[in-house]
Amino acid sequence: MILGRWNSLSIESQKLVQSYVEKCLFCEQKKMTGIHLYQSLICTDCEHEMLNTKTNDIKYKFYVQKLKNAHYAQQRRQA
């Protein structure tokens, strides 16, 4: 369904949409919607999954490490 909509857009519109597509900090897929933490996008799917992850789940450590990396990267940019 999305592809059909994409093909109906003009070239100029496609370029504009592509400029808003970013790679998610967690899943590394290109997404258009989510929240920004520093200069990183967390897509809505990953945001939902992260918020519903228990602290004893192995994914919890993955999320914490990725968030730390984003924080450290931001600190380096500000230095």
N, C-alpha and C positions, 0 to 999 in steps of 0.2 A: 504494500500500500504506500509506504513512504517513497519507494523507488518510483512509482507512478507519479507521485507529486513532484519528485525531483526532476524527472524528465520533462514535466510541463513548465518548469521554471525557465526563464530566459537565461542566457549565459551570464549576464550582469548579476542577476539575482543569485545564480549558483555561486558566483565568486563571492558575493556578499555573505551568503550562508556559510561557505567554507571558512571565511575569516572568523566566524564565531565557533567553529568546531575546534575542540581542544582534547588533548589526551588526558584521560582520568588518571589521577595519582595512583589509584589502587589497581584497577582492572586494565589500565593502559589502552583502553579502546577509545576511539574518537567519539565524543559525545558533545551535545549542544547544551544540555541542561544539567544543573547541579549547583553546588555551592563552591565558593572560592576560599581557599585558606592560603594566605599570603598570595603567591602567584600560581598556585596549583588548583586544578579543578578536581572536585570529588563529585562524580556523577550521582544522580538521584538513586540509582540502583545500589551503588556501593555505600552511599550515605545511609540508606535504609538498612542494608545488611550490617554495616558497622554499628549502628545504634542498637541493633537487636542481637549483637554478639555478646555472649556471656564472658566474663573475665577468665573463666577456666577453659574456654575454647581456644584451640591452637591458632585460629585466625586472629584472636585478640592481639597476640604478640606481633603478628604481621602488620596489623593496623597501627599499633603503637610505634613500631619501627619506621614505617612509612611517614607517619606524622612527625616523628623526631627528625627524619631526614629533611622534610619540608621546612621545618623550623630552622635547622642548621643552615640550610641553603639560603634562607631569607636573611639570617644573621650575616653570612658571608657577603651577600649582596649589599648589605647596609654598611659593611666595614670599609 
